[in-house]
Amino acid sequence: MTDTPATAAANDDAPEESLFEAPPMGEQERMVEAILFASAEPVTLRDLAGRMPHGCDPAEALVHLRKRYDGRGVTLTRVGDAWALRTAADLGFLMQKETVETRKLSRAAVETLAIVAYHQPVTRAEIEEIRGVSVSRGTIDQLIELEWIRFGRRRMTPGRPVTFVVTQNFLDHFGLESARDLPGLKELRSAGLLESRPAPLPGGEEGDAEDDSQSEMFDES
C-alpha cells in the first residue's frame, strides 16, 4: 500500500524508534545539568538533544530541573530560545567585588541600544528619526562587535533597508528572558534613566553636538 502525502508527513513527524530505551528522567536531568554547567553560553533545546542519548526529552528534563533549582542560589534561566544556569538575582551583590567596570557606554550608544531594544526591528533611518540626530556608523558597528545588536531582516520597502534587533547576548547580560521583559517608562524614570535631552545643534550630526572623543562608542570616565 502506497502512503498518501498526509500519511507520509505524519510518518516524518513521528519520533524515530530506538533500539535502546532512553535513560530515566532523573538521569536526563543530570545530563542537562552537566551540559549547562560546563557551557559558557546559553544552550538551546536542539543542542541539548544533539548531545544527549537518542530518545531523551531535554524539554521535560528542563521542566523538572527548573523546579529543582527553584529558590536555590543558582537558578535555571531561559534566555531567548536557550537555557543557562545563572546566579539568583537576589544574590548578585555577592559578586560585586569581582566585577570591574573599565569603561561605560557613551550617551549616543546607550540611546541607540535602547531604541533598537524597544522598537526592533528598526532601521538606521528610524533610529535617527527617534533620536533627532544622525547616528554615527562607529556607534552601530561597535554595538554589533559587542554582540548586543545584530542585523535583522531587510524591510520590503524601496531600497530594502536593513533592520537591527537585539541579540541573545544582550538579553543574557541584562537578565531578560525576552525583549518583552524590558522595563517600562515608569521604571526607567524611577531609575533616573530618562532625562530631557538638550536640543541638537544646527546640522543634526552627532559630531557637531559632541567633540570627537564623546562621539566614540565609549567614554573614558
Long-range contacts (C-beta under 8 A, 24 or more apart in sequence): 15-55, 16-54, 18-54, 18-55, 20-53, 20-54, 20-55, 21-55, 22-53, 22-54, 22-55, 22-56, 22-57, 23-53, 23-56, 25-57, 25-60, 25-61, 25-64, 28-52, 28-56, 28-57, 28-58, 28-60, 28-61, 29-61, 29-64, 29-65, 29-68, 31-56, 31-61, 32-58, 32-61, 32-62, 32-65, 33-65, 33-85, 36-76, 36-83, 36-84, 36-85, 37-85, 39-84, 41-82, 41-84, 42-79, 42-80, 42-82, 42-83, 42-84, 42-168, 42-172, 43-82, 43-83, 43-84, 44-81, 44-82, 44-83, 45-81, 45-83, 47-82, 48-83, 77-175, 77-177, 78-177, 79-168, 79-171, 79-172, 79-176, 79-177, 80-168, 80-171, 80-172, 80-177, 80-178, 81-168, 82-168, 84-172, 86-175, 89-175, 103-218, 103-219, 103-220, 104-218, 104-219, 104-221, 105-217, 105-218, 105-219, 106-139, 106-214, 106-215, 106-216, 106-217, 106-218, 106-219, 107-214, 108-135, 108-136, 108-139, 108-206, 108-210, 108-214, 108-215, 109-139, 109-142, 109-143, 109-217, 109-218, 112-139, 112-140, 112-143, 113-143, 113-148, 113-149, 113-166, 113-170, 116-143, 116-149, 116-164, 116-165, 116-166, 117-166, 117-170, 117-179, 117-182, 118-179, 118-182, 120-152, 120-163, 120-164, 120-165, 120-166, 120-179, 121-152, 121-153, 121-155, 121-163, 121-164, 121-165, 122-163, 122-164, 122-165, 123-155, 123-161, 123-162, 123-163, 123-164, 124-161, 124-162, 124-164, 125-161, 127-164, 132-197, 132-200, 132-204, 133-200, 133-204, 133-205, 133-206, 133-209, 134-204, 134-205, 134-206, 135-206, 136-206, 136-207, 136-215, 138-215, 138-216, 138-217, 139-206, 139-215, 139-217, 140-164, 142-217, 142-218, 143-217, 148-173
